[in-house]
Amino acid sequence: MRAFLAIVGRDLRLGLRQGGDMLTLVLFFVIVATVLPFAIGPDRSLLARLAPAIVWVAALLAQLLSNERLFKSDFADGTLDVLRHGALPLEAVVAAKMLGHWILTGLPIIAATPILALMLGMDGTALGLAAFSLLLGTPALVAFGAVGAAVTVGLKRGGLVAPVLVLPLSLPVLIFGTGAMAPMVPGASGQAFLLLAALALAAVALIPFAAAAALRIAGE
Amino acid sequence: MPETGLKVEDLVLVRGGQPILAGVGFELPPGEALEVRGPNGSGKSSLLLALAGLIGLQSGRIDWTGGGEETENRTLLHYLGHKPAVRAGLTVAENLSFWADVLGATRENVAEGLAAAGLAAIGGLDAGILSAGQTRRLALARLVAVPRPVWLLDEPTSALDIEGARWVGRLIAKHLSAGGIAVVATHLDIDYGDGCGARRLVLDRRA
């Protein structure tokens, strides 16, 4: 447990010291959501109807942008090699890194949701649904991103490959995330929330094994 | 620190479709070191990677003895490769404390490790501004901060000054006298001090 916390703590410390990364991420999230209304037009009711889609697309893109650094520098400076001889199995190391990454990227996005709500004309209920669906969905996004980052960690220019791998995997999150925010059909929102939670739990539980396997191969 | 021996039989390594090592074998009882020599590309680093479990074997066996049932191999050994595993953005002391935590040791030896590496005075400095030699020293400080019986060292004295190279020699000698083992790939002669030497394994290019 001490080793697990040490990895999370180290990643948080590194992330917060280079606080610019986090601010860039939040700005990116907000800007994507700002740009889309310009393309759609100033129809407030249309915007409010599209708000779930806009929030989730912005979150997905912001998450994609940040995934690359999950393992890259640890791979480059040899940290991953040494981590493999640590007290923890590599799967637990990956889980610790995912937790740290979610705190650094998922939480700021959720915290910035009220700004989007303001711009997209969402009411209090919609904002609550948006924040809650992001809270359930971002761990799954981080998990899928971790697979992409692990598979492409050895590539010199994995920057574009990883999103191409990760986007199709993230589709179910997008579908249930937006579904949870659009309570058009009674009961549908609750079911979407349950499916989103199930998806996130399964992804977070299983993906460390896949990502660890990919990292082992990358080390060869 | 559990006493550990190493026995390697008929090791065959293939990397990138290219045979690297063919039929390498040696035995290392507790308290002894093996110096791996050979020209560039002769497979020294690959041998260490294989011993560290970081690359797969084509065939052959690597047996660790004396580790006990519940101890997993990975917690017995230190692998020190070309990459230092030193992170910029953390201070020198934070780097070493992190490794003490993650490698499952207490932090009581961290200060000793920094002092042994000659980095005690700059423990609060960002590790990103260290010179190549200082970075290497910080990597080597892990050996002191986290006691483990097996050391796999790839060119441990590269980038070090003469005094630093002597320190590495003394460090290895002390480790051996405490019953540890070490496999050292090196081009440079390492001075282990009086009455202490290492077995040699010379790899030639055709292996």
Boltz contact constraints between the chains, C-beta under 6 A:
constraints:
  - contact:
      token1: [A, 2]
      token2: [B, 101]
      max_distance: 6.0
  - contact:
      token1: [A, 3]
      token2: [B, 101]
      max_distance: 6.0
  - contact:
      token1: [A, 3]
      token2: [B, 102]
      max_distance: 6.0
  - contact:
      token1: [A, 6]
      token2: [B, 98]
      max_distance: 6.0
  - contact:
      token1: [A, 6]
      token2: [B, 101]
      max_distance: 6.0
  - contact:
      token1: [A, 6]
      token2: [B, 102]
      max_distance: 6.0
  - contact:
      token1: [A, 10]
      token2: [B, 98]
      max_distance: 6.0
  - contact:
      token1: [A, 14]
      token2: [B, 89]
      max_distance: 6.0
  - contact:
      token1: [A, 17]
      token2: [B, 89]
      max_distance: 6.0
  - contact:
      token1: [A, 77]
      token2: [B, 83]
      max_distance: 6.0
  - contact:
      token1: [A, 78]
      token2: [B, 81]
      max_distance: 6.0
  - contact:
      token1: [A, 78]
      token2: [B, 83]
      max_distance: 6.0
  - contact:
      token1: [A, 78]
      token2: [B, 85]
      max_distance: 6.0
  - contact:
      token1: [A, 79]
      token2: [B, 85]
      max_distance: 6.0
  - contact:
      token1: [A, 81]
      token2: [B, 54]
      max_distance: 6.0
  - contact:
      token1: [A, 82]
      token2: [B, 85]
      max_distance: 6.0
  - contact:
      token1: [A, 85]
      token2: [B, 74]
      max_distance: 6.0
  - contact:
      token1: [A, 85]
      token2: [B, 79]
      max_distance: 6.0
  - contact:
      token1: [A, 86]
      token2: [B, 102]
      max_distance: 6.0
  - contact:
      token1: [A, 86]
      token2: [B, 103]
      max_distance: 6.0
  - contact:
      token1: [A, 87]
      token2: [B, 104]
      max_distance: 6.0
  - contact:
      token1: [A, 219]
      token2: [B, 54]
      max_distance: 6.0
  - contact:
      token1: [A, 220]
      token2: [B, 55]
      max_distance: 6.0
